[in-house]
Amino acid sequence: MVTVELLTIGTELVIGLTLNTNAQWLARRLTALGCRITRVVTVRDELGEIVDAIRDCIKRGVDVVITSGGLGPTEDDKTLKAVSMALNRKLTLNEEALKLVKACYKRLFEEGAIGTPELTPEREKMALLPEGSKPLENPVGAAPGVLVEAGEITVICLPGVPKELKAIFERHLETYFKRRTGNLFSKTLVIETSCNDESSLARILKDCSKIFPEAYIKSHAEKFDRMEGIPITVTVHGHTQQQVKAMLRKITNKICEKLRKKGYRCIKILDFQQIN
Amino acid sequence: MVTVELLTIGTELVIGLTLNTNAQWLARRLTALGCRITRVVTVRDELGEIVDAIRDCIKRGVDVVITSGGLGPTEDDKTLKAVSMALNRKLTLNEEALKLVKACYKRLFEEGAIGTPELTPEREKMALLPEGSKPLENPVGAAPGVLVEAGEITVICLPGVPKELKAIFERHLETYFKRRTGNLFSKTLVIETSCNDESSLARILKDCSKIFPEAYIKSHAEKFDRMEGIPITVTVHGHTQQQVKAMLRKITNKICEKLRKKGYRCIKILDFQQIN
């Protein structure tokens, strides 16, 4: 399985100014694409902190680290410098990235959104990439994404602005990960139970997790919206829809049977994507 | 300054089933109370992962690590076992915690919310704490919070259910951190600018950060709701309201002056707490 660690960068996240929705969005997408997210780390816009965090990923031997944030034109955008330090690569002007940045400011100037199309040092900074990087065109903003392969690890850098992160992911990374995971994917179902005491569900979950060790089965004391009782989620991986559906049916049947034996009901079973 | 690392625990967070609102809530509160959050880490409900993450905090020399999640009755609630392993302390039945758990299930039974007040092994598990722990009464749930002092580091464990985490924080930790920081606190103002090009703000922010190195000044390419132009946030620490206000006035005046020189306007200045 392809292991991925998320490194979300930004003091605004660490001090709580901004809610880290990027981490959740990436985690859902990557999980659905069959990747195994191993950890999410959030650090301040401090060079040493970012370098340390990337080096930790290398030490832990993950396949891919995806960073978000710190690609912009301001002084506190330090991600690419940190990546180049952690990977021992030079930071150099990438011609392909420069073309993308130029084209973006030209377009914004022609649309009247900015006062000058000039490539100031702040704008040019967004084309300074670690040697050997592949820039990923940003369809909705100035800073390109970056993909660097360095031996065993792939480092992918995305901007922190959610709509830019999503657009780059959808344009470039969806197919990239499908290829890397060999079209593995995952699906999550939600069982709404009639039970309101998580401690009563503990044994059912324990038993079912033993019977189906390949599934991720979890109760949620914090209910999803408008649910009467505690929900249980079941997540399963597979290579075909048929295989995943069959496995989910087997597991949810077993859970519902065990719920009934304890005097609880399975109120309904929902696709997780539809409730959240 | 008291340094704090947040360790949010739960596979549901890592795979994106749940949005990590606890991290933001804690980060805001702790920052306002004058703490310096250094990093936020999210790991799966896996014993080895949690132990490693706590040991990393010890290595990094933070003053306090606050965990959320993994205190409940289910098999995948492993936080306290991990803390006891990371700190080399035995996990033992804590009499004070046991009393709290008992009282909670007695109350829930009397209210008709659950079928039995009996202390099952799953329920008793919530009173197994690392030796030397102080349980923190949970006003709205079964699992008590935990505070352990171990040499240089304090480990505080909170439940993952947001309303329980918040209630324990407000009852026990607000005063605890006020004491530890010597009543230091912070305040954030938001300047709404008329500028829509972050690269034009870069130099202003760079200059102002040099003049006021003790402040955290940042532009946000992702706008806050209903803002026309890119906002700039200014965060300042101090021991008195007067001191903090004076500092914020000085900094926002300087930023607005520099905006005007570049042909932009400061549309308005808001208290951050009021817009988010």
HADDOCK unambig.tbl for C-alpha pairs under 7 A between the chains (distance, minus, plus):
assign (segid A and resid 14 and name CA) (segid B and resid 27 and name CA) 6.59 0.50 0.50
assign (segid A and resid 14 and name CA) (segid B and resid 37 and name CA) 6.44 0.50 0.50
assign (segid A and resid 14 and name CA) (segid B and resid 39 and name CA) 6.17 0.50 0.50
assign (segid A and resid 14 and name CA) (segid B and resid 40 and name CA) 6.45 0.50 0.50
assign (segid A and resid 15 and name CA) (segid B and resid 27 and name CA) 4.97 0.50 0.50
assign (segid A and resid 15 and name CA) (segid B and resid 28 and name CA) 5.85 0.50 0.50
assign (segid A and resid 15 and name CA) (segid B and resid 31 and name CA) 6.14 0.50 0.50
assign (segid A and resid 15 and name CA) (segid B and resid 37 and name CA) 6.33 0.50 0.50
assign (segid A and resid 16 and name CA) (segid B and resid 24 and name CA) 4.41 0.50 0.50
assign (segid A and resid 16 and name CA) (segid B and resid 25 and name CA) 6.72 0.50 0.50
assign (segid A and resid 16 and name CA) (segid B and resid 27 and name CA) 4.85 0.50 0.50
assign (segid A and resid 16 and name CA) (segid B and resid 28 and name CA) 4.80 0.50 0.50
assign (segid A and resid 17 and name CA) (segid B and resid 28 and name CA) 6.94 0.50 0.50
assign (segid A and resid 19 and name CA) (segid B and resid 21 and name CA) 6.91 0.50 0.50
assign (segid A and resid 19 and name CA) (segid B and resid 24 and name CA) 5.89 0.50 0.50
assign (segid A and resid 21 and name CA) (segid B and resid 19 and name CA) 6.93 0.50 0.50
assign (segid A and resid 24 and name CA) (segid B and resid 16 and name CA) 4.41 0.50 0.50
assign (segid A and resid 24 and name CA) (segid B and resid 19 and name CA) 5.90 0.50 0.50
assign (segid A and resid 25 and name CA) (segid B and resid 16 and name CA) 6.72 0.50 0.50
assign (segid A and resid 27 and name CA) (segid B and resid 14 and name CA) 6.59 0.50 0.50
assign (segid A and resid 27 and name CA) (segid B and resid 15 and name CA) 4.96 0.50 0.50
assign (segid A and resid 27 and name CA) (segid B and resid 16 and name CA) 4.85 0.50 0.50
assign (segid A and resid 28 and name CA) (segid B and resid 15 and name CA) 5.84 0.50 0.50
assign (segid A and resid 28 and name CA) (segid B and resid 16 and name CA) 4.80 0.50 0.50
assign (segid A and resid 28 and name CA) (segid B and resid 17 and name CA) 6.95 0.50 0.50
assign (segid A and resid 31 and name CA) (segid B and resid 15 and name CA) 6.15 0.50 0.50
assign (segid A and resid 37 and name CA) (segid B and resid 14 and name CA) 6.43 0.50 0.50
assign (segid A and resid 37 and name CA) (segid B and resid 15 and name CA) 6.31 0.50 0.50
assign (segid A and resid 38 and name CA) (segid B and resid 43 and name CA) 6.99 0.50 0.50
assign (segid A and resid 39 and name CA) (segid B and resid 14 and name CA) 6.18 0.50 0.50
assign (segid A and resid 39 and name CA) (segid B and resid 42 and name CA) 5.75 0.50 0.50
assign (segid A and resid 39 and name CA) (segid B and resid 43 and name CA) 5.00 0.50 0.50
assign (segid A and resid 40 and name CA) (segid B and resid 14 and name CA) 6.45 0.50 0.50
assign (segid A and resid 40 and name CA) (segid B and resid 41 and name CA) 5.87 0.50 0.50
assign (segid A and resid 40 and name CA) (segid B and resid 42 and name CA) 4.95 0.50 0.50
assign (segid A and resid 40 and name CA) (segid B and resid 43 and name CA) 6.72 0.50 0.50
assign (segid A and resid 41 and name CA) (segid B and resid 40 and name CA) 5.87 0.50 0.50
assign (segid A and resid 41 and name CA) (segid B and resid 41 and name CA) 4.53 0.50 0.50
assign (segid A and resid 41 and name CA) (segid B and resid 42 and name CA) 6.27 0.50 0.50
assign (segid A and resid 42 and name CA) (segid B and resid 39 and name CA) 5.75 0.50 0.50
assign (segid A and resid 42 and name CA) (segid B and resid 40 and name CA) 4.96 0.50 0.50
assign (segid A and resid 42 and name CA) (segid B and resid 41 and name CA) 6.26 0.50 0.50
assign (segid A and resid 43 and name CA) (segid B and resid 38 and name CA) 6.99 0.50 0.50
assign (segid A and resid 43 and name CA) (segid B and resid 39 and name CA) 4.98 0.50 0.50
assign (segid A and resid 43 and name CA) (segid B and resid 40 and name CA) 6.71 0.50 0.50
assign (segid A and resid 73 and name CA) (segid B and resid 198 and name CA) 6.96 0.50 0.50
assign (segid A and resid 73 and name CA) (segid B and resid 199 and name CA) 5.19 0.50 0.50
assign (segid A and resid 73 and name CA) (segid B and resid 202 and name CA) 6.56 0.50 0.50
assign (segid A and resid 74 and name CA) (segid B and resid 199 and name CA) 6.50 0.50 0.50
assign (segid A and resid 74 and name CA) (segid B and resid 202 and name CA) 4.57 0.50 0.50
assign (segid A and resid 75 and name CA) (segid B and resid 202 and name CA) 6.56 0.50 0.50
assign (segid A and resid 75 and name CA) (segid B and resid 206 and name CA) 6.26 0.50 0.50
assign (segid A and resid 114 and name CA) (segid B and resid 197 and name CA) 6.54 0.50 0.50
assign (segid A and resid 122 and name CA) (segid B and resid 199 and name CA) 5.84 0.50 0.50
assign (segid A and resid 123 and name CA) (segid B and resid 199 and name CA) 6.26 0.50 0.50
assign (segid A and resid 161 and name CA) (segid B and resid 221 and name CA) 6.64 0.50 0.50
assign (segid A and resid 161 and name CA) (segid B and resid 222 and name CA) 5.53 0.50 0.50
assign (segid A and resid 197 and name CA) (segid B and resid 114 and name CA) 6.51 0.50 0.50
assign (segid A and resid 198 and name CA) (segid B and resid 73 and name CA) 6.99 0.50 0.50
assign (segid A and resid 199 and name CA) (segid B and resid 73 and name CA) 5.21 0.50 0.50
assign (segid A and resid 199 and name CA) (segid B and resid 74 and name CA) 6.52 0.50 0.50
assign (segid A and resid 199 and name CA) (segid B and resid 122 and name CA) 5.87 0.50 0.50
assign (segid A and resid 199 and name CA) (segid B and resid 123 and name CA) 6.29 0.50 0.50
assign (segid A and resid 202 and name CA) (segid B and resid 73 and name CA) 6.55 0.50 0.50
assign (segid A and resid 202 and name CA) (segid B and resid 74 and name CA) 4.58 0.50 0.50
assign (segid A and resid 202 and name CA) (segid B and resid 75 and name CA) 6.57 0.50 0.50
assign (segid A and resid 206 and name CA) (segid B and resid 75 and name CA) 6.29 0.50 0.50
assign (segid A and resid 221 and name CA) (segid B and resid 161 and name CA) 6.66 0.50 0.50
assign (segid A and resid 222 and name CA) (segid B and resid 161 and name CA) 5.56 0.50 0.50
